[in-house]
Amino acid sequence: MNLPYKVDFGGGNTIEWLYDAAGIKLRKTVKENSVVRYTQDYVGGIEYRDSEVEAIYHAEGRATLKADQTFLYEYALKDHLGNSRVMFADANGDNSIVKDEILQESHYYPFGMTIDRLSETYTREKNDYLYNGKELNTDFGLGWMDYGARFYDAAVGRWNGVDPLAEDFLAWSPFVYGFNNPIKFIDPTGMAAEDPKESKFDHIHIRISAKPVGTAQIRLIGSENTKAPKVVDVSVYEMTVTDDVTGESSVYLVTRDGPVLRGANGDGTYEVINTTFEPATEGQKFSGIASEYPTGTGLLAITFSENGSRSLDAEPNKYASREHSDVAKGVSIHVGGEYTNANGGQSITGSLGCFTLCGKDAGNSVNVRFKKDIENRRAKNRRAGKGQAINITVEKREDKNVILRANVNSRGKATKYLETQK
């Protein structure tokens, strides 16, 4: 994913980053003279400094932990580019803000470098989410901002890595920021510049329905080296892709469930749990980040992001492998069914809450067609002066139709539903 994992300043002074397999940042470790100065852990919008809660971040600002173990709610006033200009907090709880409750004031040069003589922090707990709302790494004077897909250096107005979508912008250097027009354009993910005045959801549109249209088989995770069925039946749903230029629609079939073996019953059936991701609200909207998955196959996966984060508001699911039952991460649309893996062998897709292309749309060939479909729509949007961001709407299924626990027979067919969403 071409993300930096270490910056060495010499003399034992380093910054190191740790990511998960999807490129989500998990930890930053800062060492001075080869001794750890501090660690910063990133857990679904919550940040821990040396294993202690430092702040909980949200779309409007953050909550910081005070000495009395209560939270101070801080809010950010932002400009049209999403830059934090003023941070404030109603410290005394009187529903009004006075000068002493202004925590931070920030001003910027066009490409994002802070104007130090005009900017001021009036509190010990400095907010580092400034230009475009991205985290600024200031240790040892580094000055890099984390946009997710790559880091940005505002001092030179350039990225420190190649644009993952460089082929979509052949007329531009892969290191240029915002088409060299940072007053008009932003780059929310580090992959594609866009005009923030355009609707956030007016680009490439993917909509996943809540109405089942058939069934397909998916790998039963955990069934390896057991007598349990290797695949089970799940419902399939229509996924419609459109754009702002052609008016044309493409329809694919996807799964929405993530079956995992829980154990064998005494009657020859097997208990299965569902790690499905179900959106917290009806018609929940997400941004899509295009990447390769599985690694080495050249196949397309579109990872979900919400408000710039890959942590998503989800319907609580006690059976999902999550740090919090109502927060999912790493959710994506990717190849389903039987496909050719990076070693040239055959694999069957399983899921821990992702949407897998299935049925007639399973396998490598349809994934390649899906990839070209997205690429062609983005190219046409670009030529028409439209945005190329991928925006996803997921219809929320009725709770009674979300089976969280069931018994299946040796053929992978459900014999008894044990538990629904509610």
VENUR-V27111 format. One record per residue. N is the residue number from 0. SS is DSSP state (helix for helix, strand for strand, loop for the rest). OMEGA is omega in whole degrees, 0 to 359 (* if undefined). D_FIRST is the distance of its C-alpha to the first C-alpha in Angstrom with 2 decimals. Layout:
n:N ss:SS omega:OMEGA d_first:D_FIRST
n:N ss:SS omega:OMEGA d_first:D_FIRST
This chain:
n:0 ss:loop omega:173 d_first:0.00
n:1 ss:loop omega:177 d_first:3.81
n:2 ss:loop omega:180 d_first:5.58
n:3 ss:loop omega:178 d_first:9.14
n:4 ss:loop omega:179 d_first:10.81
n:5 ss:strand omega:171 d_first:14.23
n:6 ss:strand omega:184 d_first:16.58
n:7 ss:strand omega:182 d_first:19.89
n:8 ss:strand omega:183 d_first:22.94
n:9 ss:strand omega:178 d_first:25.38
n:10 ss:loop omega:181 d_first:28.25
n:11 ss:loop omega:178 d_first:26.21
n:12 ss:strand omega:183 d_first:24.63
n:13 ss:strand omega:167 d_first:20.93
n:14 ss:strand omega:180 d_first:18.36
n:15 ss:strand omega:179 d_first:15.81
n:16 ss:strand omega:176 d_first:13.21
n:17 ss:strand omega:182 d_first:12.53
n:18 ss:strand omega:171 d_first:10.13
n:19 ss:loop omega:186 d_first:10.86
n:20 ss:loop omega:180 d_first:9.30
n:21 ss:loop omega:180 d_first:8.55
n:22 ss:loop omega:178 d_first:6.78
n:23 ss:loop omega:182 d_first:10.41
n:24 ss:strand omega:181 d_first:11.88
n:25 ss:strand omega:185 d_first:14.78
n:26 ss:strand omega:169 d_first:16.47
n:27 ss:strand omega:179 d_first:17.16
n:28 ss:strand omega:180 d_first:19.65
n:29 ss:strand omega:180 d_first:21.85
n:30 ss:strand omega:176 d_first:24.11
n:31 ss:strand omega:185 d_first:27.20
n:32 ss:loop omega:178 d_first:29.15
n:33 ss:loop omega:178 d_first:26.94
n:34 ss:strand omega:181 d_first:28.20
n:35 ss:strand omega:175 d_first:26.10
n:36 ss:strand omega:175 d_first:27.21
n:37 ss:strand omega:171 d_first:25.47
n:38 ss:strand omega:177 d_first:22.62
n:39 ss:strand omega:179 d_first:21.18
n:40 ss:strand omega:183 d_first:20.09
n:41 ss:strand omega:185 d_first:18.60
n:42 ss:strand omega:174 d_first:20.12
n:43 ss:loop omega:180 d_first:20.30
n:44 ss:loop omega:176 d_first:21.64
n:45 ss:strand omega:179 d_first:23.66
n:46 ss:strand omega:181 d_first:23.00
n:47 ss:strand omega:173 d_first:24.73
n:48 ss:strand omega:182 d_first:25.84
n:49 ss:loop omega:175 d_first:26.88
n:50 ss:loop omega:176 d_first:27.09
n:51 ss:strand omega:180 d_first:29.39
n:52 ss:strand omega:177 d_first:28.69
n:53 ss:strand omega:182 d_first:28.17
n:54 ss:strand omega:173 d_first:27.62
n:55 ss:strand omega:186 d_first:26.89
n:56 ss:strand omega:177 d_first:25.16
n:57 ss:strand omega:188 d_first:26.05
n:58 ss:loop omega:185 d_first:26.22
n:59 ss:loop omega:181 d_first:29.40
n:60 ss:strand omega:182 d_first:28.78
n:61 ss:strand omega:173 d_first:28.83
n:62 ss:strand omega:180 d_first:31.27
n:63 ss:strand omega:183 d_first:31.87
n:64 ss:strand omega:180 d_first:33.91
n:65 ss:loop omega:182 d_first:37.29
n:66 ss:loop omega:181 d_first:39.50
n:67 ss:loop omega:177 d_first:41.57
n:68 ss:loop omega:169 d_first:38.51
n:69 ss:loop omega:185 d_first:38.70
n:70 ss:strand omega:170 d_first:36.10
n:71 ss:strand omega:183 d_first:36.42
n:72 ss:strand omega:182 d_first:34.95
n:73 ss:strand omega:183 d_first:33.52
n:74 ss:strand omega:182 d_first:32.91
n:75 ss:strand omega:168 d_first:31.16
n:76 ss:strand omega:186 d_first:32.81
n:77 ss:strand omega:176 d_first:30.24
n:78 ss:loop omega:186 d_first:30.76
n:79 ss:loop omega:179 d_first:29.73
n:80 ss:loop omega:182 d_first:26.23
n:81 ss:loop omega:179 d_first:25.59
n:82 ss:loop omega:175 d_first:26.34
n:83 ss:strand omega:181 d_first:28.14
n:84 ss:strand omega:180 d_first:31.57
n:85 ss:strand omega:171 d_first:33.77
n:86 ss:strand omega:180 d_first:33.29
n:87 ss:strand omega:178 d_first:36.45
n:88 ss:strand omega:175 d_first:37.87
n:89 ss:loop omega:189 d_first:41.26
n:90 ss:loop omega:182 d_first:41.95
n:91 ss:loop omega:174 d_first:45.59
n:92 ss:loop omega:181 d_first:45.14
n:93 ss:loop omega:177 d_first:47.73
n:94 ss:loop omega:174 d_first:45.62
n:95 ss:loop omega:182 d_first:45.72
n:96 ss:loop omega:176 d_first:43.71
n:97 ss:loop omega:186 d_first:45.50
n:98 ss:helix omega:182 d_first:44.39
n:99 ss:helix omega:179 d_first:43.94
n:100 ss:helix omega:171 d_first:41.36
n:101 ss:strand omega:187 d_first:39.01
n:102 ss:strand omega:185 d_first:36.22
n:103 ss:strand omega:177 d_first:34.05
n:104 ss:strand omega:186 d_first:34.36
n:105 ss:loop omega:175 d_first:31.63
n:106 ss:loop omega:189 d_first:31.99
n:107 ss:strand omega:164 d_first:29.49
n:108 ss:loop omega:187 d_first:29.54
n:109 ss:loop omega:183 d_first:28.24
n:110 ss:loop omega:168 d_first:24.68
n:111 ss:loop omega:178 d_first:24.43
n:112 ss:loop omega:182 d_first:25.83
n:113 ss:strand omega:174 d_first:28.40
n:114 ss:loop omega:190 d_first:32.03
n:115 ss:loop omega:185 d_first:33.20
n:116 ss:loop omega:178 d_first:36.92
n:117 ss:loop omega:185 d_first:36.75
n:118 ss:loop omega:184 d_first:34.30
n:119 ss:strand omega:173 d_first:35.49
n:120 ss:strand omega:186 d_first:34.54
n:121 ss:loop omega:183 d_first:37.61
n:122 ss:loop omega:181 d_first:36.27
n:123 ss:loop omega:183 d_first:34.92
n:124 ss:loop omega:182 d_first:31.85
n:125 ss:loop omega:174 d_first:29.89
n:126 ss:loop omega:181 d_first:27.45
n:127 ss:loop omega:178 d_first:24.19
n:128 ss:strand omega:193 d_first:22.90
n:129 ss:loop omega:184 d_first:24.51
n:130 ss:helix omega:185 d_first:23.36
n:131 ss:helix omega:182 d_first:21.97
n:132 ss:helix omega:183 d_first:22.12
n:133 ss:loop omega:183 d_first:18.93
n:134 ss:strand omega:177 d_first:19.00
n:135 ss:strand omega:178 d_first:20.25
n:136 ss:strand omega:188 d_first:19.63
n:137 ss:loop omega:183 d_first:23.04
n:138 ss:helix omega:180 d_first:23.40
n:139 ss:helix omega:178 d_first:24.90
n:140 ss:helix omega:185 d_first:24.87
n:141 ss:loop omega:176 d_first:21.12
n:142 ss:loop omega:177 d_first:21.20
n:143 ss:strand omega:177 d_first:17.50
n:144 ss:strand omega:183 d_first:16.80
n:145 ss:strand omega:180 d_first:13.87
n:146 ss:loop omega:178 d_first:13.14
n:147 ss:loop omega:181 d_first:10.33
n:148 ss:loop omega:179 d_first:7.58
n:149 ss:loop omega:181 d_first:8.76
n:150 ss:strand omega:184 d_first:12.06
n:151 ss:strand omega:178 d_first:15.35
n:152 ss:strand omega:184 d_first:18.42
n:153 ss:loop omega:181 d_first:21.55
n:154 ss:loop omega:179 d_first:23.82
n:155 ss:loop omega:179 d_first:22.77
n:156 ss:loop omega:183 d_first:21.53
n:157 ss:strand omega:174 d_first:18.26
n:158 ss:strand omega:178 d_first:14.49
n:159 ss:loop omega:178 d_first:13.05
n:160 ss:loop omega:182 d_first:10.14
n:161 ss:loop omega:177 d_first:10.38
n:162 ss:loop omega:177 d_first:10.68
n:163 ss:loop omega:179 d_first:8.40
n:164 ss:loop omega:185 d_first:11.98
n:165 ss:helix omega:182 d_first:13.74
n:166 ss:helix omega:177 d_first:15.90
n:167 ss:helix omega:185 d_first:17.46
n:168 ss:loop omega:187 d_first:18.73
n:169 ss:loop omega:181 d_first:20.10
n:170 ss:loop omega:185 d_first:22.87
n:171 ss:loop omega:172 d_first:20.72
n:172 ss:loop omega:179 d_first:18.80
n:173 ss:loop omega:180 d_first:15.01
n:174 ss:loop omega:185 d_first:15.60
n:175 ss:strand omega:179 d_first:18.55
n:176 ss:loop omega:170 d_first:18.87
n:177 ss:helix omega:181 d_first:20.77
n:178 ss:helix omega:182 d_first:22.46
n:179 ss:helix omega:179 d_first:24.14
n:180 ss:loop omega:186 d_first:26.15
n:181 ss:loop omega:176 d_first:24.98
n:182 ss:loop omega:182 d_first:28.34
n:183 ss:loop omega:189 d_first:27.76
n:184 ss:strand omega:171 d_first:24.03
n:185 ss:strand omega:179 d_first:21.25
n:186 ss:loop omega:191 d_first:17.52
n:187 ss:loop omega:185 d_first:17.04
n:188 ss:loop omega:185 d_first:13.29
n:189 ss:loop omega:183 d_first:12.21
n:190 ss:loop omega:184 d_first:11.97
n:191 ss:loop omega:178 d_first:15.70
n:192 ss:loop omega:178 d_first:18.86
n:193 ss:strand omega:179 d_first:21.79
n:194 ss:strand omega:183 d_first:25.36
n:195 ss:loop omega:178 d_first:25.92
n:196 ss:loop omega:174 d_first:29.52
n:197 ss:loop omega:177 d_first:28.51
n:198 ss:loop omega:181 d_first:28.50
n:199 ss:loop omega:185 d_first:25.20
n:200 ss:loop omega:179 d_first:25.66
n:201 ss:loop omega:182 d_first:27.01
n:202 ss:loop omega:171 d_first:24.35
n:203 ss:strand omega:187 d_first:23.14
n:204 ss:strand omega:174 d_first:24.74
n:205 ss:strand omega:179 d_first:24.10
n:206 ss:strand omega:180 d_first:26.87
n:207 ss:strand omega:187 d_first:27.12
n:208 ss:strand omega:179 d_first:30.76
n:209 ss:strand omega:184 d_first:32.55
n:210 ss:strand omega:179 d_first:35.21
n:211 ss:strand omega:181 d_first:34.83
n:212 ss:strand omega:180 d_first:35.79
n:213 ss:strand omega:178 d_first:35.90
n:214 ss:strand omega:174 d_first:34.33
n:215 ss:strand omega:180 d_first:31.82
n:216 ss:strand omega:179 d_first:30.77
n:217 ss:strand omega:182 d_first:27.60
n:218 ss:strand omega:176 d_first:26.84
n:219 ss:loop omega:182 d_first:28.53
n:220 ss:strand omega:180 d_first:26.12
n:221 ss:loop omega:182 d_first:28.11
n:222 ss:loop omega:180 d_first:30.65
n:223 ss:loop omega:178 d_first:29.65
n:224 ss:loop omega:174 d_first:32.66
n:225 ss:loop omega:176 d_first:34.95
n:226 ss:loop omega:180 d_first:37.63
n:227 ss:loop omega:178 d_first:35.94
n:228 ss:loop omega:182 d_first:34.91
n:229 ss:loop omega:177 d_first:31.47
n:230 ss:strand omega:177 d_first:31.07
n:231 ss:strand omega:178 d_first:32.68
n:232 ss:strand omega:173 d_first:33.70
n:233 ss:strand omega:177 d_first:32.02
n:234 ss:strand omega:176 d_first:32.77
n:235 ss:strand omega:187 d_first:30.83
n:236 ss:strand omega:179 d_first:30.47
n:237 ss:strand omega:174 d_first:30.14
n:238 ss:strand omega:184 d_first:27.04
n:239 ss:strand omega:179 d_first:28.06
n:240 ss:strand omega:177 d_first:25.93
n:241 ss:strand omega:176 d_first:27.67
n:242 ss:strand omega:185 d_first:27.17
n:243 ss:loop omega:187 d_first:29.38
n:244 ss:loop omega:190 d_first:30.58
n:245 ss:loop omega:185 d_first:31.58
n:246 ss:loop omega:182 d_first:33.06
n:247 ss:loop omega:180 d_first:32.03
n:248 ss:loop omega:171 d_first:30.70
n:249 ss:strand omega:181 d_first:28.80
n:250 ss:strand omega:178 d_first:29.33
n:251 ss:strand omega:175 d_first:27.30
n:252 ss:strand omega:180 d_first:28.08
n:253 ss:strand omega:170 d_first:25.84
n:254 ss:strand omega:177 d_first:26.44
n:255 ss:loop omega:187 d_first:26.28
n:256 ss:loop omega:181 d_first:27.20
n:257 ss:loop omega:184 d_first:25.60
n:258 ss:strand omega:179 d_first:28.41
n:259 ss:strand omega:180 d_first:28.41
n:260 ss:strand omega:177 d_first:31.43
n:261 ss:strand omega:179 d_first:33.47
n:262 ss:strand omega:180 d_first:36.37
n:263 ss:strand omega:173 d_first:39.39
n:264 ss:loop omega:182 d_first:42.59
n:265 ss:loop omega:184 d_first:46.02
n:266 ss:loop omega:179 d_first:46.92
n:267 ss:loop omega:175 d_first:44.39
n:268 ss:loop omega:184 d_first:41.87
n:269 ss:strand omega:179 d_first:38.51
n:270 ss:strand omega:183 d_first:37.19
n:271 ss:strand omega:175 d_first:33.83
n:272 ss:strand omega:185 d_first:31.92
n:273 ss:strand omega:180 d_first:29.61
n:274 ss:loop omega:184 d_first:26.32
n:275 ss:loop omega:168 d_first:26.12
n:276 ss:loop omega:176 d_first:24.59
n:277 ss:loop omega:183 d_first:27.45
n:278 ss:strand omega:183 d_first:27.18
n:279 ss:loop omega:183 d_first:29.43
n:280 ss:loop omega:179 d_first:31.32
n:281 ss:loop omega:177 d_first:32.49
n:282 ss:loop omega:181 d_first:30.46
n:283 ss:strand omega:185 d_first:27.57
n:284 ss:strand omega:181 d_first:25.09
n:285 ss:strand omega:169 d_first:21.32
n:286 ss:strand omega:181 d_first:18.63
n:287 ss:strand omega:179 d_first:16.14
n:288 ss:strand omega:182 d_first:12.42
n:289 ss:strand omega:179 d_first:11.56
n:290 ss:strand omega:178 d_first:8.67
n:291 ss:strand omega:174 d_first:9.14
n:292 ss:loop omega:352 d_first:11.20
n:293 ss:loop omega:183 d_first:12.49
n:294 ss:loop omega:177 d_first:9.82
n:295 ss:loop omega:182 d_first:11.59
n:296 ss:loop omega:185 d_first:14.07
n:297 ss:loop omega:181 d_first:13.08
n:298 ss:loop omega:185 d_first:14.38
n:299 ss:strand omega:167 d_first:13.80
n:300 ss:strand omega:176 d_first:13.27
n:301 ss:strand omega:183 d_first:14.19
n:302 ss:strand omega:182 d_first:13.48
n:303 ss:strand omega:173 d_first:16.42
n:304 ss:strand omega:180 d_first:16.66
n:305 ss:strand omega:181 d_first:20.10
n:306 ss:loop omega:178 d_first:21.27
n:307 ss:loop omega:181 d_first:17.82
n:308 ss:strand omega:176 d_first:16.98
n:309 ss:loop omega:172 d_first:15.46
n:310 ss:strand omega:189 d_first:18.70
n:311 ss:strand omega:173 d_first:21.28
n:312 ss:strand omega:187 d_first:25.07
n:313 ss:strand omega:169 d_first:26.30
n:314 ss:loop omega:181 d_first:29.67
n:315 ss:loop omega:178 d_first:30.36
n:316 ss:loop omega:184 d_first:29.76
n:317 ss:loop omega:182 d_first:31.09
n:318 ss:loop omega:181 d_first:29.79
n:319 ss:loop omega:178 d_first:26.07
n:320 ss:loop omega:183 d_first:23.83
n:321 ss:loop omega:174 d_first:23.34
n:322 ss:loop omega:175 d_first:24.11
n:323 ss:strand omega:186 d_first:26.31
n:324 ss:loop omega:183 d_first:27.94
n:325 ss:loop omega:177 d_first:27.61
n:326 ss:strand omega:177 d_first:23.92
n:327 ss:strand omega:175 d_first:21.21
n:328 ss:strand omega:180 d_first:17.43
n:329 ss:loop omega:179 d_first:14.68
n:330 ss:loop omega:181 d_first:17.14
n:331 ss:strand omega:170 d_first:16.09
n:332 ss:strand omega:182 d_first:17.85
n:333 ss:strand omega:183 d_first:16.97
n:334 ss:loop omega:179 d_first:18.90
n:335 ss:loop omega:180 d_first:22.11
n:336 ss:loop omega:179 d_first:25.08
n:337 ss:strand omega:182 d_first:25.11
n:338 ss:strand omega:178 d_first:22.30
n:339 ss:strand omega:183 d_first:21.38
n:340 ss:loop omega:185 d_first:18.56
n:341 ss:loop omega:180 d_first:16.36
n:342 ss:loop omega:180 d_first:19.45
n:343 ss:loop omega:178 d_first:21.78
n:344 ss:loop omega:181 d_first:23.52
n:345 ss:strand omega:178 d_first:24.37
n:346 ss:strand omega:175 d_first:22.95
n:347 ss:strand omega:185 d_first:24.13
n:348 ss:loop omega:166 d_first:21.95
n:349 ss:loop omega:182 d_first:22.66
n:350 ss:loop omega:171 d_first:21.70
n:351 ss:loop omega:177 d_first:21.63
n:352 ss:loop omega:179 d_first:22.16
n:353 ss:loop omega:176 d_first:19.99
n:354 ss:strand omega:184 d_first:21.62
n:355 ss:strand omega:175 d_first:21.72
n:356 ss:strand omega:191 d_first:23.18
n:357 ss:loop omega:178 d_first:26.40
n:358 ss:helix omega:179 d_first:29.88
n:359 ss:helix omega:183 d_first:30.36
n:360 ss:helix omega:179 d_first:26.76
n:361 ss:loop omega:172 d_first:25.25
n:362 ss:loop omega:186 d_first:23.46
n:363 ss:helix omega:188 d_first:21.31
n:364 ss:helix omega:180 d_first:23.70
n:365 ss:helix omega:177 d_first:23.87
n:366 ss:helix omega:177 d_first:20.13
n:367 ss:helix omega:177 d_first:20.00
n:368 ss:helix omega:177 d_first:22.90
n:369 ss:helix omega:179 d_first:21.27
n:370 ss:helix omega:179 d_first:18.20
n:371 ss:helix omega:178 d_first:20.75
n:372 ss:helix omega:180 d_first:22.77
n:373 ss:helix omega:181 d_first:20.12
n:374 ss:helix omega:181 d_first:19.25
n:375 ss:helix omega:179 d_first:23.02
n:376 ss:helix omega:179 d_first:23.83
n:377 ss:helix omega:180 d_first:21.33
n:378 ss:helix omega:179 d_first:22.80
n:379 ss:helix omega:176 d_first:26.31
n:380 ss:helix omega:181 d_first:25.68
n:381 ss:helix omega:180 d_first:24.37
n:382 ss:helix omega:180 d_first:27.49
n:383 ss:loop omega:180 d_first:29.65
n:384 ss:loop omega:178 d_first:28.32
n:385 ss:loop omega:178 d_first:26.83
n:386 ss:loop omega:180 d_first:23.52
n:387 ss:loop omega:181 d_first:20.54
n:388 ss:loop omega:179 d_first:19.09
n:389 ss:strand omega:183 d_first:19.06
n:390 ss:strand omega:192 d_first:21.52
n:391 ss:strand omega:172 d_first:22.53
n:392 ss:strand omega:180 d_first:25.90
n:393 ss:strand omega:176 d_first:26.66
n:394 ss:loop omega:183 d_first:30.37
n:395 ss:loop omega:178 d_first:31.57
n:396 ss:loop omega:173 d_first:33.51
n:397 ss:loop omega:184 d_first:36.89
n:398 ss:helix omega:183 d_first:36.86
n:399 ss:helix omega:181 d_first:39.33
n:400 ss:helix omega:178 d_first:37.03
n:401 ss:loop omega:183 d_first:34.11
n:402 ss:strand omega:182 d_first:35.11
n:403 ss:strand omega:182 d_first:33.62
n:404 ss:strand omega:183 d_first:35.68
n:405 ss:strand omega:170 d_first:37.69
n:406 ss:strand omega:177 d_first:39.46
n:407 ss:strand omega:178 d_first:38.71
n:408 ss:loop omega:184 d_first:40.78
n:409 ss:loop omega:177 d_first:39.96
n:410 ss:loop omega:177 d_first:38.96
n:411 ss:loop omega:180 d_first:36.35
n:412 ss:loop omega:183 d_first:38.58
n:413 ss:strand omega:175 d_first:39.31
n:414 ss:strand omega:181 d_first:42.81
n:415 ss:strand omega:174 d_first:42.80
n:416 ss:strand omega:185 d_first:40.77
n:417 ss:strand omega:185 d_first:40.88
n:418 ss:strand omega:174 d_first:39.00
n:419 ss:strand omega:184 d_first:37.66
n:420 ss:loop omega:179 d_first:35.55
n:421 ss:loop omega:* d_first:38.73
